[in-house]
């Protein structure tokens, strides 16, 4: 009888060093449960293995062993596969949202139990995203960070220099947002469009977002000066931005964001081009293996 197997896509950077031990824990735990693990560092090898018709029927799951970027890359390459996460990155926002700990034994148990849930995806510039997209200040920080990093791990402290470079001088651009082809135009200087409520540093920018409702939730922040952006940040820290008149709350299936000059866009922590842009939702598009508590 063919043996069930799991394809593990390892991020060479986040899956190295001390975190490589977590991958080995996962491999040993899968073997003890009668599931054959196969580890791939090269995408081409992974893609060939999971696309083999002779092996596809026995494939239990594809594991993204890395950070949120590794998960997003796997979702875009193989949206038809059931995916599980072994969190090895700095933030691991998706793993936190799905209540998956940084533990190979636990991830093996999740895979063996086979409890799955369909999750919405966002679409932007022909690619899927899972957490959120934003336009404005934080997107410019992400663009600056990736332009200067030159490879290697991204740590929390590595954001300090691009944040300061974006703040001084602070030159916000007016953004115009429309929802579902409605005629009303909403304006602000920072737009966050969320599929899930997770955000870096546990900031609750869009606390109403849900990955299973087929809707995108958005917040438009008015921040025309350095003082205003700092005040908005203080409100977000305390959750008061949800009751603030300078923050617009929107929901819809498609949002279009335009500006007079190109403004940076970021998606799940990676640069994603410049405005104008159209962002839409693909309901229940990807299957994740999750702990039962995540439901």
Sine and cosine of phi, psi and omega as CSV:
sin_phi,cos_phi,sin_psi,cos_psi,sin_omega,cos_omega
0.00,0.00,0.75,-0.66,-0.02,-1.00
-0.86,0.51,0.62,-0.79,-0.03,-1.00
-1.00,0.01,0.72,-0.70,0.08,-1.00
-0.90,0.44,0.53,-0.85,-0.04,-1.00
-0.64,-0.77,0.29,-0.96,-0.01,-1.00
-0.79,-0.62,0.73,-0.69,0.07,-1.00
-0.99,-0.15,0.85,-0.53,-0.04,-1.00
-0.95,-0.31,0.89,-0.45,0.09,-1.00
-1.00,-0.05,0.93,-0.36,-0.06,-1.00
-0.99,-0.15,0.75,-0.66,0.16,-0.99
-0.98,0.22,0.84,-0.54,-0.11,-0.99
-0.89,0.46,-0.48,0.87,-0.04,-1.00
-1.00,0.08,-0.86,0.50,-0.05,-1.00
-0.96,0.29,-0.34,0.94,0.00,-1.00
-1.00,-0.08,0.38,0.92,-0.02,-1.00
-0.91,-0.41,0.04,-1.00,0.04,-1.00
0.91,0.41,-0.64,-0.77,-0.03,-1.00
-0.88,0.47,-0.50,0.86,-0.05,-1.00
-0.95,0.30,-0.28,0.96,0.08,-1.00
-0.88,0.47,-0.46,0.89,0.05,-1.00
-0.90,0.44,-0.53,0.85,0.04,-1.00
-0.92,0.39,-0.59,0.80,0.05,-1.00
-0.91,0.42,-0.67,0.74,0.02,-1.00
-0.92,0.40,-0.58,0.82,0.09,-1.00
-0.88,0.48,-0.67,0.74,0.03,-1.00
-0.88,0.47,-0.71,0.70,-0.03,-1.00
-0.88,0.47,-0.72,0.69,0.01,-1.00
-0.90,0.44,-0.65,0.76,-0.03,-1.00
-0.93,0.37,-0.59,0.81,0.05,-1.00
-0.91,0.41,-0.70,0.72,0.02,-1.00
-0.86,0.51,-0.63,0.77,-0.02,-1.00
-0.92,0.38,-0.31,0.95,0.02,-1.00
-0.98,-0.20,0.18,0.98,0.05,-1.00
0.98,0.20,0.32,0.95,0.01,-1.00
-0.94,-0.35,0.79,-0.62,-0.08,-1.00
-1.00,0.06,0.90,-0.44,0.03,-1.00
-1.00,0.04,0.58,-0.81,0.12,-0.99
-0.75,-0.67,0.85,-0.53,-0.10,-0.99
-0.98,-0.21,0.74,-0.67,-0.03,-1.00
-0.77,-0.64,0.76,-0.65,0.11,-0.99
-0.99,-0.13,-0.47,0.88,-0.01,-1.00
-0.99,-0.11,0.76,-0.65,-0.02,-1.00
-0.87,0.49,-0.63,0.77,-0.04,-1.00
-0.88,0.47,-0.64,0.77,0.02,-1.00
-0.92,0.39,-0.67,0.74,0.05,-1.00
-0.87,0.49,-0.75,0.66,-0.05,-1.00
-0.87,0.50,-0.66,0.75,0.00,-1.00
-0.91,0.42,-0.63,0.77,-0.04,-1.00
-0.92,0.38,-0.72,0.69,-0.07,-1.00
-0.97,0.23,-0.26,0.97,0.02,-1.00
-1.00,-0.04,-0.09,1.00,-0.01,-1.00
-0.95,0.31,0.91,-0.40,-0.04,-1.00
-0.85,0.53,-0.53,0.85,-0.03,-1.00
-0.93,0.36,-0.36,0.93,-0.05,-1.00
-0.94,-0.34,-0.24,0.97,-0.15,-0.99
-0.90,0.43,-0.62,0.78,-0.06,-1.00
-0.90,0.44,-0.45,0.89,-0.02,-1.00
-1.00,-0.06,-0.03,1.00,-0.03,-1.00
-0.96,0.28,0.87,-0.50,-0.03,-1.00
-1.00,0.09,-0.68,0.74,-0.06,-1.00
-0.27,-0.96,0.36,-0.93,0.20,-0.98
-0.96,-0.28,0.79,-0.62,-0.05,-1.00
-0.96,-0.28,0.80,-0.60,0.12,-0.99
-1.00,-0.07,0.97,-0.24,0.00,-1.00
-0.99,-0.14,1.00,-0.06,-0.06,-1.00
0.18,-0.98,-0.42,-0.91,0.02,-1.00
-1.00,-0.04,-0.23,-0.97,-0.04,-1.00
-0.88,0.47,-0.55,0.84,0.03,-1.00
-0.90,0.44,-0.59,0.81,0.04,-1.00
-0.91,0.40,-0.66,0.75,0.03,-1.00
-0.89,0.45,-0.72,0.69,-0.04,-1.00
-0.90,0.44,-0.64,0.77,0.03,-1.00
-0.88,0.47,-0.67,0.74,-0.01,-1.00
-0.92,0.38,-0.64,0.77,0.03,-1.00
-0.88,0.48,-0.64,0.77,-0.01,-1.00
-0.96,0.29,-0.52,0.86,0.00,-1.00
-0.99,0.13,-0.58,0.82,-0.10,-0.99
-0.65,-0.76,0.92,0.40,-0.02,-1.00
-0.93,0.38,-0.22,0.98,-0.02,-1.00
-1.00,0.03,-0.07,1.00,-0.04,-1.00
-0.99,-0.11,0.58,-0.82,0.18,-0.98
-0.94,0.35,0.79,-0.62,-0.14,-0.99
-0.90,-0.43,0.66,-0.75,0.15,-0.99
-0.83,-0.56,0.40,-0.92,-0.10,-1.00
-0.90,-0.44,0.77,-0.64,0.27,-0.96
-0.95,-0.30,0.98,-0.17,-0.15,-0.99
-0.95,0.31,0.86,-0.52,-0.01,-1.00
-0.76,-0.65,0.09,1.00,-0.07,-1.00
-1.00,0.02,-0.21,-0.98,-0.02,-1.00
-0.99,0.16,-0.78,0.63,-0.03,-1.00
-1.00,-0.06,-0.71,0.70,-0.02,-1.00
0.81,0.59,0.77,0.64,-0.07,-1.00
-0.90,0.44,-0.63,0.78,-0.01,-1.00
-0.92,0.40,-0.69,0.72,0.02,-1.00
-0.88,0.47,-0.63,0.77,0.04,-1.00
-0.91,0.42,-0.66,0.75,0.01,-1.00
-0.90,0.44,-0.57,0.82,-0.04,-1.00
-1.00,-0.09,0.08,1.00,0.05,-1.00
0.87,0.49,0.68,0.74,0.05,-1.00
-0.96,-0.27,0.90,-0.44,-0.05,-1.00
-0.98,0.19,0.22,-0.97,0.03,-1.00
-0.99,0.12,0.96,0.29,-0.12,-0.99
-0.50,-0.87,0.89,-0.46,-0.02,-1.00
-0.89,0.45,-0.61,0.79,0.01,-1.00
-0.88,0.47,-0.68,0.73,-0.01,-1.00
-0.92,0.39,-0.66,0.75,0.01,-1.00
-0.89,0.45,-0.63,0.77,0.07,-1.00
-0.88,0.47,-0.63,0.78,0.02,-1.00
-0.91,0.41,-0.65,0.76,0.04,-1.00
-0.86,0.51,-0.70,0.72,-0.01,-1.00
-0.91,0.42,-0.69,0.73,-0.02,-1.00
-0.90,0.43,-0.61,0.79,0.00,-1.00
-0.95,0.33,-0.53,0.85,0.10,-0.99
0.95,0.32,0.39,0.92,0.03,-1.00
-0.98,0.21,0.87,-0.48,-0.09,-1.00
-0.86,-0.51,0.35,-0.94,0.06,-1.00
-0.54,-0.84,0.67,-0.74,0.06,-1.00
-0.99,0.15,0.70,-0.72,-0.06,-1.00
-0.84,-0.54,0.64,-0.77,0.10,-0.99
-0.91,0.42,0.45,-0.89,0.16,-0.99
-0.84,-0.54,0.53,-0.85,0.22,-0.98
-1.00,-0.02,0.40,-0.92,0.05,-1.00
-0.84,-0.55,0.76,-0.65,0.06,-1.00
-0.50,-0.86,0.81,-0.59,0.02,-1.00
0.78,0.63,0.65,0.76,0.07,-1.00
0.98,0.20,0.17,0.98,0.02,-1.00
-0.77,-0.63,0.48,-0.88,0.04,-1.00
-0.99,0.11,0.50,-0.87,0.22,-0.98
-0.67,-0.74,0.32,-0.95,-0.11,-0.99
-0.91,-0.42,-0.59,0.81,-0.10,-0.99
-0.99,-0.10,-0.94,0.34,-0.05,-1.00
-0.25,-0.97,0.30,-0.95,0.15,-0.99
-0.83,-0.55,0.53,-0.85,0.04,-1.00
-0.61,-0.80,0.39,-0.92,-0.01,-1.00
-0.74,-0.68,0.77,-0.64,0.02,-1.00
0.83,-0.55,-0.68,-0.74,-0.17,-0.98
-0.84,0.55,-0.83,0.55,-0.09,-1.00
-0.93,0.37,-0.50,0.87,0.07,-1.00
-0.92,0.40,-0.61,0.79,0.06,-1.00
-0.91,0.41,-0.61,0.79,0.07,-1.00
-0.87,0.49,-0.71,0.71,0.00,-1.00
-0.89,0.46,-0.68,0.73,0.02,-1.00
-0.88,0.48,-0.70,0.72,0.01,-1.00
-0.90,0.43,-0.66,0.75,-0.01,-1.00
-0.87,0.49,-0.75,0.66,-0.06,-1.00
-0.95,0.33,-0.47,0.88,0.04,-1.00
-0.94,0.34,-0.45,0.89,-0.10,-1.00
-0.96,-0.28,-0.22,0.98,-0.19,-0.98
-0.94,0.33,-0.65,0.76,0.01,-1.00
0.91,0.41,0.56,0.83,0.02,-1.00
1.00,0.02,0.01,-1.00,0.01,-1.00
1.00,0.03,0.08,-1.00,-0.04,-1.00
-0.94,0.33,0.55,-0.84,0.15,-0.99
-0.99,-0.17,0.88,-0.47,0.05,-1.00
-0.95,-0.32,0.22,-0.98,0.00,-1.00
-0.86,0.51,-0.64,0.77,-0.06,-1.00
-0.93,0.36,-0.35,0.94,-0.01,-1.00
-0.94,0.34,-0.22,0.98,0.04,-1.00
-0.99,0.13,-0.24,0.97,-0.13,-0.99
-0.87,0.49,-0.77,0.64,-0.05,-1.00
-0.89,0.45,-0.74,0.67,0.03,-1.00
-0.91,0.41,-0.49,0.87,0.07,-1.00
-0.91,0.41,-0.73,0.68,0.01,-1.00
-0.90,0.44,-0.62,0.78,0.00,-1.00
-0.92,0.40,-0.48,0.88,0.03,-1.00
-0.99,0.15,-0.56,0.83,-0.02,-1.00
-0.96,0.27,-0.56,0.83,-0.10,-0.99
-0.82,-0.58,0.98,-0.18,0.02,1.00
-1.00,0.04,0.44,-0.90,0.01,-1.00
-0.99,-0.12,0.90,-0.43,-0.05,-1.00
-0.81,-0.58,0.97,0.22,-0.02,-1.00
-0.94,0.34,0.52,-0.85,0.05,-1.00
-0.92,-0.40,0.58,-0.82,0.01,-1.00
-0.94,0.33,0.77,-0.64,0.04,-1.00
-0.93,-0.37,0.65,-0.76,0.02,-1.00
-0.91,-0.42,0.79,-0.62,-0.11,-0.99
-0.83,-0.56,0.76,-0.65,0.15,-0.99
-0.85,-0.53,0.48,-0.88,-0.08,-1.00
-0.83,-0.56,0.80,-0.60,0.12,-0.99
0.77,0.64,0.63,0.77,0.06,-1.00
0.89,0.45,0.29,0.96,0.10,-1.00
-0.96,0.29,0.46,-0.89,-0.12,-0.99
-0.96,0.27,-0.37,0.93,-0.06,-1.00
-0.92,0.40,0.73,-0.68,0.04,-1.00
-0.94,-0.33,0.83,-0.55,0.02,-1.00
-0.97,-0.23,0.62,-0.78,-0.07,-1.00
-0.83,-0.56,0.53,-0.85,0.07,-1.00
-0.07,-1.00,-0.04,-1.00,-0.05,-1.00
-0.95,-0.32,-0.21,0.98,0.05,-1.00
-0.63,-0.78,0.77,-0.63,0.00,-1.00
-0.82,-0.57,0.77,-0.64,0.08,-1.00
-0.86,-0.51,0.83,-0.55,0.01,-1.00
-0.91,-0.42,0.90,-0.43,-0.18,-0.98
-0.90,-0.44,0.66,-0.75,0.17,-0.98
-0.99,-0.16,-0.59,0.81,0.11,-0.99
-0.85,-0.53,0.33,-0.94,-0.08,-1.00
-1.00,0.10,-0.07,1.00,-0.03,-1.00
-0.93,0.38,0.56,-0.83,0.11,-0.99
-0.42,-0.91,0.38,-0.93,-0.04,-1.00
-0.83,0.56,0.54,-0.84,0.03,-1.00
0.87,0.49,0.38,0.92,0.02,-1.00
0.87,0.48,0.44,0.90,0.05,-1.00
-0.96,0.30,0.76,-0.65,-0.02,-1.00
-1.00,-0.02,0.90,0.43,-0.05,-1.00
-0.90,0.44,-0.68,0.73,-0.04,-1.00
-0.75,-0.67,0.98,0.22,-0.12,-0.99
-0.94,0.35,-0.23,0.97,-0.02,-1.00
-1.00,0.02,-0.10,0.99,-0.08,-1.00
-0.92,0.40,0.64,-0.77,0.03,-1.00
-0.69,-0.73,0.69,-0.73,-0.03,-1.00
-1.00,0.07,0.22,0.98,-0.04,-1.00
-0.72,-0.69,0.23,0.97,-0.07,-1.00
-0.97,-0.26,-0.01,1.00,0.01,-1.00
0.94,0.35,0.35,0.94,-0.05,-1.00
-0.71,-0.70,0.56,-0.83,0.14,-0.99
-0.99,-0.15,0.69,-0.72,0.07,-1.00
-0.97,-0.25,0.67,-0.75,-0.06,-1.00
-0.74,-0.67,0.46,-0.89,0.15,-0.99
-0.77,-0.64,0.75,-0.66,0.07,-1.00
-0.94,-0.34,0.86,-0.51,-0.02,-1.00
-0.97,-0.24,0.75,-0.67,0.10,-0.99
-1.00,-0.04,0.90,-0.44,-0.04,-1.00
-0.53,-0.85,1.00,0.05,-0.12,-0.99
-1.00,-0.05,-0.05,1.00,0.01,-1.00
-0.55,-0.84,0.20,-0.98,0.04,-1.00
-0.87,0.49,-0.63,0.77,0.02,-1.00
-0.88,0.47,-0.68,0.73,-0.03,-1.00
-0.92,0.39,-0.63,0.78,0.01,-1.00
-0.92,0.40,-0.60,0.80,0.04,-1.00
-0.93,0.36,-0.60,0.80,0.05,-1.00
-0.92,0.40,-0.64,0.77,0.03,-1.00
-0.90,0.43,-0.64,0.77,0.03,-1.00
-0.89,0.46,-0.66,0.75,0.03,-1.00
-0.89,0.45,-0.63,0.78,0.03,-1.00
-0.91,0.41,-0.64,0.77,0.02,-1.00
-0.89,0.47,-0.66,0.75,-0.01,-1.00
-0.85,0.52,-0.55,0.83,-0.04,-1.00
-0.98,-0.21,-0.03,1.00,-0.02,-1.00
0.98,0.18,0.08,1.00,-0.05,-1.00
-0.97,0.23,-0.21,0.98,-0.02,-1.00
-0.91,0.42,-0.39,0.92,0.01,-1.00
-0.94,0.34,-0.28,0.96,0.01,-1.00
-0.91,-0.42,0.25,0.97,-0.09,-1.00
-0.99,-0.11,0.69,-0.72,-0.03,-1.00
-0.94,0.35,-0.31,0.95,0.00,-1.00
-1.00,-0.01,0.14,0.99,0.06,-1.00
-0.86,-0.51,0.84,-0.54,-0.02,-1.00
-0.99,-0.15,0.75,-0.67,0.03,-1.00
-0.97,-0.24,0.78,-0.62,-0.02,-1.00
-0.73,-0.68,0.43,-0.90,0.13,-0.99
-0.64,-0.77,0.61,-0.79,0.03,-1.00
-0.01,-1.00,0.09,-1.00,0.03,-1.00
-1.00,-0.05,-0.42,0.91,0.02,-1.00
-0.64,-0.77,0.77,-0.64,0.07,-1.00
-0.82,-0.57,0.68,-0.73,0.06,-1.00
-0.90,-0.44,0.75,-0.67,-0.04,-1.00
-0.85,-0.52,0.81,-0.58,-0.02,-1.00
-0.77,-0.64,0.30,-0.96,0.03,-1.00
-0.40,-0.92,0.30,-0.95,0.00,-1.00
-0.94,0.33,-0.54,0.84,0.07,-1.00
-0.81,-0.58,0.42,-0.91,-0.01,-1.00
-0.87,0.49,0.72,-0.69,0.00,-1.00
-0.85,-0.53,0.66,-0.75,-0.06,-1.00
-0.88,0.47,0.53,-0.85,0.07,-1.00
-0.84,-0.55,0.63,-0.78,0.14,-0.99
-0.77,-0.64,0.52,-0.86,0.00,-1.00
-0.76,-0.65,0.88,-0.47,0.03,-1.00
0.76,0.65,0.62,0.79,0.08,-1.00
1.00,0.03,0.10,1.00,0.02,-1.00
-0.85,-0.53,0.54,-0.84,0.06,-1.00
-0.86,0.51,0.60,-0.80,-0.05,-1.00
-0.63,-0.78,0.66,0.75,0.09,-1.00
1.00,0.08,-0.39,-0.92,-0.10,-1.00
-0.72,-0.69,0.30,-0.95,0.07,-1.00
-0.93,0.36,0.40,-0.92,0.10,1.00
-0.98,0.21,0.34,-0.94,-0.03,-1.00
-0.46,-0.89,0.52,-0.85,0.11,-0.99
-0.89,-0.46,0.76,-0.65,-0.04,-1.00
-0.85,-0.52,0.78,-0.63,-0.01,-1.00
-0.69,-0.72,0.14,-0.99,-0.06,-1.00
-0.92,-0.38,0.59,-0.81,0.12,-0.99
-0.90,-0.43,0.98,-0.19,-0.15,-0.99
-0.90,0.43,0.71,-0.71,0.14,-0.99
0.73,0.68,0.78,0.63,-0.17,-0.99
-1.00,-0.03,-0.39,0.92,-0.10,-1.00
-0.77,-0.64,0.64,-0.77,-0.01,-1.00
-0.99,-0.17,0.80,-0.60,0.06,-1.00
-0.89,-0.45,0.62,-0.79,0.18,-0.98
-1.00,0.05,0.83,-0.55,-0.15,-0.99
-0.74,-0.67,0.39,-0.92,0.20,-0.98
-0.90,0.43,0.51,-0.86,-0.03,-1.00
-0.87,0.49,-0.48,0.88,0.00,-1.00
-0.91,0.42,-0.39,0.92,-0.03,-1.00
-0.94,0.33,-0.31,0.95,0.00,-1.00
-0.93,0.37,0.00,0.00,0.00,0.00
